């Protein structure tokens, strides 16, 4: 499911269409400051299943919660949760299976 030389970063193998979710586990505070995470908008949701299509690249940092994302057209499933920095590529469609309520900071790339 994942491979990386850095055990704190998990890159998924690209599913159909070559789009993959990237999860950086517990990035250092210096990385979050560099990205300006605390200035990003916040969003939250309760447990449940939600279809999501990313019309732009999104980077998010989860403050709390746990999610299993099922990538459309693939058997690929990616789990992430509190303390993870996650990147969703533009064009990705998936279903979020929110196992614990989510609060996150998020940012969409303008390009």
N, C-alpha and C positions, 0 to 999 in steps of 0.2 A: 504494500500500500504506500509506503513512503521510503525515501532513501535520501541521505545527506551525510556529508562528512562532519557536519556540526550537529551534535545530538539535540541541540535546542531548536533547530530549524527543521521543519518537515515540509518537503516539497512532494506533492502527490505526483504519481505518474500521470501524464496527460491522458484523459479519456478521449472518447470520440470527439473529433474537432480540435484536439490539441489544447483545450482549455483546462487549466488546473487551478485549484485553490492552494495558496501557500500559507502555512501556519508557522509563525515564529513564537516558540514557547517562552514565556516569561522574559521578554526583552529587558535589558538594563534600563534604569530610569534615564540615563544619559541619552539613550536611543529615543525614548518617548519625548524627551525635551527637544531633541534635534528635530523631530517630526512635528512638534507643536501640538501633540495629541490633545492636551487639555483645553486648547482653543477651538477644537472641532465641535460640531453639534453633537448632542446626545440623543439616543433613541433607545427605546425598550419595548419588550413584548412579553406576554405571559406564555406559559407552556402551551404547545399545540403544534400543528403542522401548517406550514406556510409555503406556497410556491413563490419563488423569487427569480426574476430575470434582471441581470445587470446590464443596463444600457450604457454604463460608464464603469471604468475600473474603480473599485471601492477598496479602501484600506480602513480597517476598523480595529479598535482595541477594546476587548471585553472587560468590563469592570466586574461583572458577575454573570452567572448563568452557565449553561452547557447546551451545545448544539451538535446535532449530527446532520450534516448536509449530504443529501443524496443527489448526485449529479445526473441530470437528464441525459438519457441515451447511453448510460454507462452503469456498470455495477459498482462503480467507485463511490465510496462513502468516506467523508472526512469529518472527524470529530475535533471540536475546539471548545474552549471555555474560558472562564475568568483568568485574566493574566496573559491571554494570547493576543498577538498582533496578527491579523488575518488579511490577506489580499485576495480579492475576487476579480478575475479578469473581465474586461468588457466582453459582452456576448454570452457569458455563462448563464445557463438556466439550471436551477436546482430546487429541491424542496428542503426547507429547514424543518427538522424535527427538533423542536425546542423542548429539552427534557427538564430544564430549570430556567425560570424567568431570566431574561437577558436585559442588561443595561450595557450600552456600549457608546464609545465615541466613534464617529465615522467621518470619512472624507471621500468625496468623489473627485477623480481627476478630471480636469477641464478638457483634456485632449481626447 
